Amino acid sequence: MGRHWVHAALAVASRFLIDLRPGPRTLELAAELVASVAVASQNAASLPLLLIDNHLPYPAAILQVFGVIRHRRRKRGHGRFKYPDLTPPPGLLVGVVEKVRSATGTLLRVRSRALFGRKRDIQRRIRRLHIGQQINTAHIERLNGTLRGQQARLTRRTRSGSRLAEALAFSLWLWRDLYNWVRPHGSLEGRTPAMALGLATGVWTVDQYVAHPVHVSDLQREIWAEDRQSWLTSALNARKRRKLLPTS
């Protein structure tokens, strides 16, 4: 697959794997991953807590999906108003884990910081969710190890690599569903992530997963696509669309 990465979004408290997306490390793919988190948490009472690494496109992707318009004031009483930009909404907490490496790539130390919100608020939210004490990405790192151990396509120095991006994506999506519905998790006391979220009453077998009606109508797919596109459209772009043209 060349220089492709597998981007993952995990609901840490329930261990539910929200999305897996193979592809290059671009702003477009980062925004799609953040949009998956937004769609999954849109019915929650509060904005999700995001714990990320220092991947450069993430701040812009998070603002594209969650950002609200900020009308900037001019510093003096004359001149043009500054163009509006995007700012994080109140209550959005984003923590960053940054790995500091040497010129040769050797890991020197790991440090954390707050991207949006106050660091102490992020740490308080982490302790309330029982997913640690400090800003960390340990759970997604553990998921990466499990994924590499169970997906031959991602094993280092393997002959089982995927030549087509679609083949890798379909394989990852199948593994994601089995991870969520079929595979019991040790930290969940033998439950699956779907059981932890109340989506299932027991551990599914592979036969149950295969026999489950997973296909939906074309109309439902269009509704989901529109919902997802609304999250991917930033508040600034949505504002430009609603601007009416002058009429004579």
Order of alpha helices (4+ residues) and beta strands (2+ residues): beta-beta-alpha-beta-alpha-beta-beta-beta-beta-alpha-alpha-alpha-alpha-alpha-alpha-alpha
